Amino acid sequence: MVKRFDIWMVSLSPVVGSEIKKTRPCVVVSPNEANQYLNTVTIVPLTSSLKAYPTRVALLFQNKQGEMAIDQIRSIDKSRLVGRLGHLDQKTARKLCGFLVQTFQY
């Protein structure tokens, strides 16, 4: 089962315009209850291209410095999931949640 804060390799292509592309690691942010019953999951792509954007959250995963691109959040079909790579640590997961709340609060 796909779980919240799992990191999966995800095939994001084909894309349109400025959407983040190619097969890359992504963090699942949809709740476990939804992941269990739906054929889609909501993901935040990871990137090694570091930008000073307020919608990016730094992380270290598999000894590589990168960012979670909250500005590229999207829901995808589970068929795009290629393989599970790991799980976010609790501190990084809380940081991500804080940024998600900031981004989407009214």
C-alpha positions as CSV (number, residue, x, y, z in Angstrom):
1,M,0.0,0.0,0.0
2,V,1.1,3.5,-0.7
3,K,1.5,5.5,2.5
4,R,1.7,9.2,3.3
5,F,5.2,10.6,3.3
6,D,6.5,7.6,1.3
7,I,9.0,8.6,-1.4
8,W,8.3,6.9,-4.7
9,M,10.0,7.1,-8.1
10,V,7.2,8.5,-10.3
11,S,6.9,8.8,-14.1
12,L,5.6,12.4,-14.6
13,S,5.7,12.5,-18.4
14,P,3.9,13.4,-20.5
15,V,3.6,17.0,-19.3
16,V,2.2,20.3,-20.5
17,G,4.1,23.6,-20.5
18,S,6.1,24.3,-17.3
19,E,5.1,21.2,-15.4
20,I,7.9,19.3,-13.8
21,K,8.8,16.3,-15.9
22,K,10.6,13.0,-16.3
23,T,10.8,10.1,-13.9
24,R,11.8,11.4,-10.5
25,P,11.4,10.9,-6.8
26,C,8.2,12.3,-5.3
27,V,6.7,12.5,-1.8
28,V,3.1,11.2,-1.3
29,V,1.1,13.8,0.7
30,S,-2.4,12.4,0.3
31,P,-3.8,10.8,3.5
32,N,-3.6,7.1,4.0
33,E,-7.4,6.8,4.0
34,A,-7.5,8.2,0.5
35,N,-4.5,6.2,-0.6
36,Q,-6.2,3.0,0.4
37,Y,-9.4,3.5,-1.6
38,L,-8.6,5.8,-4.5
39,N,-6.6,5.0,-7.7
40,T,-4.9,8.4,-7.4
41,V,-2.4,9.8,-4.9
42,T,-1.3,13.4,-4.4
43,I,2.4,14.0,-4.7
44,V,5.1,16.6,-4.3
45,P,8.0,16.2,-6.7
46,L,11.6,16.3,-5.5
47,T,14.3,18.2,-7.4
48,S,18.0,18.5,-7.2
49,S,17.8,21.9,-8.9
50,L,17.9,24.3,-5.9
51,K,15.9,27.5,-6.3
52,A,15.2,30.3,-3.8
53,Y,11.5,29.9,-4.2
54,P,9.2,30.3,-1.1
55,T,7.3,27.1,-2.3
56,R,10.4,24.8,-2.0
57,V,11.4,22.8,1.1
58,A,15.0,21.6,1.5
59,L,15.7,18.0,2.2
60,L,18.5,15.5,2.3
61,F,17.4,12.1,0.8
62,Q,19.8,9.3,0.0
63,N,22.8,11.5,0.7
64,K,21.6,14.1,-1.9
65,Q,20.6,17.6,-1.2
66,G,17.4,18.6,-2.9
67,E,14.1,20.3,-2.6
68,M,10.4,19.4,-2.4
69,A,8.6,21.4,-5.1
70,I,5.3,22.3,-3.4
71,D,4.6,24.6,-6.4
72,Q,4.4,21.5,-8.5
73,I,2.0,19.5,-6.3
74,R,-0.5,17.3,-8.2
75,S,-2.6,14.2,-8.1
76,I,-1.5,11.3,-10.3
77,D,-2.8,7.8,-11.1
78,K,-1.1,5.1,-9.1
79,S,0.0,3.5,-12.4
80,R,2.7,6.3,-12.6
81,L,4.3,4.9,-9.4
82,V,7.5,3.1,-10.5
83,G,9.0,2.0,-7.2
84,R,9.1,2.9,-3.5
85,L,12.4,4.5,-2.5
86,G,11.9,5.2,1.2
87,H,10.0,7.4,3.7
88,L,10.5,11.0,4.9
89,D,11.8,11.4,8.4
90,Q,9.4,12.9,10.9
91,K,11.1,16.2,11.2
92,T,11.1,16.7,7.4
93,A,7.5,15.5,7.2
94,R,6.4,18.1,9.7
95,K,8.3,20.8,7.9
96,L,6.6,19.8,4.6
97,C,3.2,19.9,6.4
98,G,3.9,23.4,7.7
99,F,4.7,24.6,4.2
100,L,1.6,23.0,2.8
101,V,-0.6,24.8,5.4
102,Q,1.1,28.1,4.6
103,T,0.7,27.6,0.9
104,F,-3.0,26.7,1.0
105,Q,-4.5,28.5,4.0
106,Y,-6.9,31.3,3.3
